Amino acid sequence: MKTFRADLHVHTVLSPCASVEMIPPLIVQEARQNGIQLIAITDHNASANISAVMEAARGTDLVVLPGMELQTKEEVHLLCLFDTLEQVFSWQKQVDSLLPNLPNNIEYFGEQFVVDATGDFIRREERLLLNSVNLTLDEAAAQVTALGGLAIPAHIDRSANGLIAILGLIPPGFEALELSRHISPAEACRKHPQVATYPLIQSGDVHLLDGFLGTTYFQVESPTIAELRLALARKEGRSVWVTATPKTDKNCPNL
C-alpha cells in the first residue's frame, strides 16, 4: 500500500473566482512543495484546463485526476472525479447541454481562461460557468457514477452552495462528503450528527496558490477512482483519514 497526501478540489484560471496565478506549472509546483502527491482539477462546470495540468505534472510524482465542480439545479456544489480525460469530456458534453447559455460578465465575475501546460493563453471561455446546470443533485451523482466516476458533495458545511445549508439534510447514498477548510471533522460531526455516518475528506477548495490544504490522506494501492472508493469504504486494507482530528475521535467514528 502507498499513502497519498491529497487535495481533491483545485481550481485553475478557467474558474472566474480563481486567481490568475492558478496556471498549470504553478499549481504543480505549489502542490509538490506542500508535499501533496494527489490532486483533482475541479473547475466550475468545466474541464478544458485539466489536460494542461496533467501535462505540466508529467515526469513528477504528482498525480492529477480529472474532475469538475458541478453546480446542480439546487445550487449545491458537487465534486465529480474521474480516472480519464475521456470520462470527464463525456461528462462535459452532458453538462454543456444543460448549462444556460449566458455570457460571462468579466467585470463582475472575472476572467475564464483556457491555457496550455506552460500557462500561456489559448482562449477565453465566453459562457458564464458560475451557474446551475439543469440536473438535480441525485441525477448528477447517478450520471457521474454511471460514467465510472465518484460524486462527492463539496464543502457541505458552507452556507454558500453547501449541501446542509441548502437542503437542510444529507440525502442517503453518497460515498463520502467533503468538508471545507473552515471546520474540523470532529466539529462537523458534533454540529451535524448525520456527518458522522459518512466517510469524510477535507479539501482546500484551492483558488490561490497558498490555498493547498493537504489534510486528507489515502492509503491505497494506486491513485485510481476504484482504489479511492475502496479507501472510503475501508475495504481490502484501504483507508482514508483527515489529520485535523485523530482517526479515533469518538464524535466521528468514520475517521
C-alpha positions, 0 to 999 in steps of 0.5 A, spaced: 500 500 500 502 507 498 499 513 502 497 519 498 497 526 501 491 529 497 487 535 495 481 533 491 478 540 489 483 545 485 481 550 481 485 553 475 484 560 471 478 557 467 474 558 474 472 566 474 473 566 482 480 563 481 486 567 481 490 568 475 496 565 478 492 558 478 496 556 471 498 549 470 506 549 472 504 553 478 499 549 481 504 543 480 509 546 483 505 549 489 502 542 490 509 538 490 512 543 495 506 542 500 508 535 499 501 533 496 502 527 491 494 527 489 490 532 486 483 533 482 482 539 477 475 541 479 473 547 475 466 550 475 462 546 470 468 545 466 474 541 464 478 544 458 484 546 463 485 539 466 489 536 460 494 542 461 495 540 468 496 533 467 501 535 462 505 540 466 505 534 472 508 529 467 515 526 469 513 528 477 510 524 482 504 528 482 498 525 480 492 529 477 485 526 476 480 529 472 474 532 475 469 538 475 465 542 480 458 541 478 453 546 480 446 542 480 439 545 479 439 546 487 445 550 487 449 545 491 456 544 489 458 537 487 465 534 486 465 529 480 472 525 479 474 521 474 480 516 472 480 519 464 480 525 460 475 521 456 470 520 462 470 527 464 469 530 456 463 525 456 461 528 462 462 535 459 458 534 453 452 532 458 453 538 462 454 543 456 447 541 454 444 543 460 448 549 462 444 556 460 447 559 455 449 566 458 455 570 457 460 571 462 460 578 465 468 579 466 467 585 470 463 582 475 465 575 475 472 575 472 476 572 467 475 564 464 481 562 461 483 556 457 491 555 457 496 550 455 501 546 460 506 552 460 500 557 462 500 561 456 493 563 453 489 559 448 482 562 449 477 565 453 471 561 455 465 566 453 459 562 457 458 564 464 460 557 468 458 560 475 451 557 474 446 551 475 446 546 470 439 543 469 440 536 473 438 535 480 443 533 485 441 525 485 441 525 477 448 528 477 451 523 482 447 517 478 450 520 471 457 521 474 457 514 477 454 511 471 460 514 467 465 510 472 466 516 476 465 518 484 460 524 486 462 527 492 458 533 495 463 539 496 464 543 502 457 541 505 458 545 511 458 552 507 452 556 507 454 558 500 452 552 495 453 547 501 449 541 501 446 542 509 445 549 508 441 548 502 437 542 503 437 542 510 439 534 510 444 529 507 440 525 502 442 517 503 447 514 498 453 518 497 460 515 498 463 520 502 462 528 503 467 533 503 468 538 508 471 545 507 477 548 510 473 552 515 471 546 520 474 540 523 471 533 522 470 532 529 466 539 529 462 537 523 460 531 526 458 534 533 454 540 529 451 535 524 450 528 527 448 525 520 456 527 518 458 522 522 455 516 518 459 518 512 466 517 510 469 524 510 475 528 506 477 535 507 479 539 501 482 546 500 477 548 495 484 551 492 483 558 488 490 561 490 496 558 490 497 558 498 490 555 498 493 547 498 490 544 504 493 537 504 489 534 510 486 528 507 490 522 506 489 515 502 492 509 503 491 505 497 494 501 492 494 506 486 491 513 485 485 510 481 477 512 482 476 504 484 482 504 489 479 511 492 472 508 493 475 502 496 479 507 501 472 510 503 469 504 504 475 501 508 475 495 504 481 490 502 486 494 507 484 501 504 483 507 508 482 514 508 483 519 514 483 527 515 489 529 520 485 535 523 482 530 528 485 523 530 482 517 526 479 515 533 475 521 535 469 518 538 464 524 535 466 521 528 467 514 528 468 514 520 475 517 521 
